[in-house]
Amino acid sequence: MIGERRALEEEATELLRGLVERPTVNPPGDTREVVAFLADRARAAGLAVEVVGDAEQQSVLLVSGVAGPTFVLNAHLDTVPVVDASDWEYPPFEGRVVDGRMYGRGAADNKAGVAAAFMALLAAHREGLTKDFRLCGMFVADEEMGGAKGTGAVVASGALERLDVAAALVCDGAGLESGAWGVRVASKGMARLGIKVEGVSAHAARPEQGRNAVLALADVLLALHGSDVLPSLSHPTLGAPSLVAGTTVQGGTSPNAVPGSAEATVDCRLVPGVDLPSVVARCEALASSVAARWSCTSQVSVLLYLPPLDTDVDQPVVKHTLAAIAEVTGQAPEVRGLVGGNDAKYFIERGVPTLLGLSPSDAATSRTHGRNENVSIRNVVTASQIYGTAIRKWAAEFHLPTSSVRTGRVQR
């Protein structure tokens, strides 16, 4: 058993290093090299391969099985940029392992999820488990920028219908918090609001002839910061909604002129039960009142809206993954919310039962998006076993022949 575990960790290390060594920072989000890396391995193992996307931002579907309902393991290939590599303790694209942890950009978010999903997919294929259903590793571009050119493009291609996708597990979103395993079943929505204030431009030597839109906007943002435009409510796994005023600010055209216009953005994170039109109306009323003190006018618009997501824990994909965590790790899994968003929205919009998040990263230690991002190799292996066990339990739920289903720990 110890030798088997060591072999799995060596497999995970080699695979994850190959992913980290191939930069996929977004922007620009070029995933061609890493897609080719996965596609070559998949073809060698006998998996079907389909590449979807544009000339640079490519996604790849790796499929085991030829008929029946499909279970999808979704993970993203793109990463956030590295601001200053010299600040890292280890080179961000080397994939160095220290004390059982691999360091590198994307090691935790989300290439560890890719590696664990790929290992689970290969294990199921090698064992011949997909005779009566299909298993798809959907490894995608562009998640860090919203996913339209990644999972969105895959969905738009008709892949969900072609594959008869019946359930999806998104292998993103920290599966651990301080070593405790759990699943993410809900995520906050995001409303990005734009606020524009109009005043009157004038020469800076004659300020009395102008109406300073920048000062009016600053007053509006301060008022929003201390306001109650968001309702007072709390979600059991997501907590309360939040608002950050002035995430970007622009104003003025010349250093010697009273600025006649100014614009800012406001980031609102919403939970189920929050009515966006009501929030926008309250923001507009407040902005209009404050701007009027400066003899200015205001306008509030919705620049982007992603609704909050909340998955029923009784869905088979959720309950079987919870059972798989308990079986593989011996822990009582926790049910949590997702701080940010991910590509689960694309499946849920199409009515696919979806577990929002479970990756090998640890929210307390992996430093996702930060300097010295890292992940435990042991957790990558454990996640692959959790995925494999959840797949078996899901397949049994569909009453597929027992010849293709074995419950219990993932066998290698």
Order of alpha helices (4+ residues) and beta strands (2+ residues): alpha-alpha-beta-beta-beta-beta-beta-alpha-beta-alpha-alpha-beta-beta-beta-beta-beta-alpha-beta-beta-beta-alpha-beta-beta-alpha-beta-alpha-beta-beta-beta-alpha
